[in-house]
Amino acid sequence: MAKRPTKKRSATVIRIDEALAILASLNVPREQQNERSAHVLLALPGMTRRKSWSDASDPMLGITEMMDVFRDQFGKDYAPNTRETVRRFSVHQFVQMGLLVANPDDPHRPVNSPANRYQVAPALLKLARTYGTPAWKASLAAFIATANALGRLQPKERAMALVPVRLPSGKRVSLTAGGQNELVKRIIEEFCPRFTPGGTVVYLGDTGQKQRHVEAGYLDRLGVEIDEHGKMPDVVVHLRGKDWKDLRACSNGY
């Protein structure tokens, strides 16, 4: 019986698979081993569908520019309101791990500046250029050894006083102590059970960490766009039964 011909993978699929293989080899958290993070790992070393990893470069890109690369080079057209998902759940994590460098042209640029730019870290660029060559295995071992010695690859938060908060789902998160986070805690633990029973806490801000809890993709499905550079809500709750979307900012009370 004749064998069915094997379906040829596209150049885009091959590149995505290669980027995912690199992320897996680096043992980054599972939350960053996904297509979105793979696109980031392709855009920042200047990769295209046809470019060899040995020709990887180090362009400096903002989030919107990265998403343009996702679309133009790899056919992935993310909606504009997913910018924050890309930034928060891929780029920010990679910066923490030492895989990317934030604002190498101006390290003092404010964290909420719309001019923020990112660049692949020199050590990762050097490693990426060996992918698919005989030097890859030794280069990877050296990279991981150095990263582990520096305490990288697994993102971590600064040690600080935290306020425990129990979400309606039962999940527990911690907010930075101080500011209006005590009021945020009361909104979640007192207001929500009383006025939005069964509601889903989609987004939870934090004075110390701009976002402490986000249901990735949920805001997109609701058609809600949050501008990371504008005024952010403190809490977003969705009451499914009535399709209420409550974007609540704290003041001196509820």
Long-range contacts (C-beta under 8 A, 24 or more apart in sequence): 11-49, 11-50, 12-49, 12-74, 12-75, 15-42, 15-47, 15-49, 15-74, 16-42, 16-74, 18-53, 18-131, 18-132, 19-47, 22-128, 22-131, 25-140, 26-99, 26-140, 26-143, 26-144, 26-147, 26-153, 27-144, 27-153, 28-93, 28-97, 28-99, 28-153, 29-93, 29-154, 29-155, 31-89, 31-93, 32-89, 32-90, 32-93, 32-94, 35-76, 36-78, 36-85, 36-86, 36-89, 36-90, 37-89, 37-90, 37-93, 37-94, 39-66, 39-69, 39-70, 39-74, 39-76, 40-66, 40-86, 40-90, 40-91, 40-94, 41-94, 42-69, 42-73, 42-74, 43-69, 43-70, 43-73, 44-100, 44-118, 44-119, 44-120, 45-120, 45-124, 45-125, 45-128, 47-73, 48-73, 49-73, 49-74, 52-132, 53-128, 53-129, 53-130, 53-131, 53-132, 54-129, 54-130, 54-132, 54-133, 55-129, 56-120, 56-125, 56-128, 56-129, 57-125, 58-119, 58-120, 58-122, 58-125, 59-119, 60-104, 60-105, 60-117, 60-118, 60-119, 61-117, 61-118, 61-119, 62-114, 62-115, 62-116, 62-117, 62-118, 63-87, 63-91, 63-116, 63-118, 66-91, 66-118, 79-220, 80-225, 81-219, 81-220, 81-224, 81-225, 81-226, 82-220, 83-228, 84-211, 84-226, 84-228, 85-214, 85-216, 85-217, 85-220, 87-228, 88-211, 88-214, 88-228, 89-214, 89-216, 91-118, 93-155, 96-155, 96-156, 97-147, 97-152, 97-153, 97-154, 97-155, 98-123, 98-147, 98-150, 98-152, 98-153, 99-124, 99-152, 100-124, 111-210, 112-210, 112-228, 112-229, 113-229, 114-229, 123-147, 157-209, 160-208, 165-189, 165-204, 167-201, 167-204, 167-213, 168-192, 168-193, 168-197, 168-198, 168-199, 168-200, 168-201, 169-200, 169-201, 171-213, 173-204, 173-212, 173-213, 174-212, 175-204, 175-206, 175-207, 175-208, 175-212, 176-206, 176-207, 176-208, 176-209, 176-212, 178-207, 178-208, 179-207, 179-208, 180-207, 180-234, 180-250, 181-206, 181-207, 181-208, 183-250, 183-253, 184-234, 184-235, 184-250, 186-254, 187-234, 187-235, 187-248, 187-250, 187-254, 188-235, 191-254, 192-237, 196-237, 196-239, 196-244, 196-246, 198-239, 198-240, 198-241, 199-237, 199-238, 199-239, 199-240, 199-244, 199-246, 200-237, 200-238, 200-239, 200-240, 201-235, 201-236, 201-237, 202-236, 202-237, 202-238, 203-233, 203-235, 203-236, 204-234, 204-235, 204-236, 205-232, 205-233, 205-234, 205-235
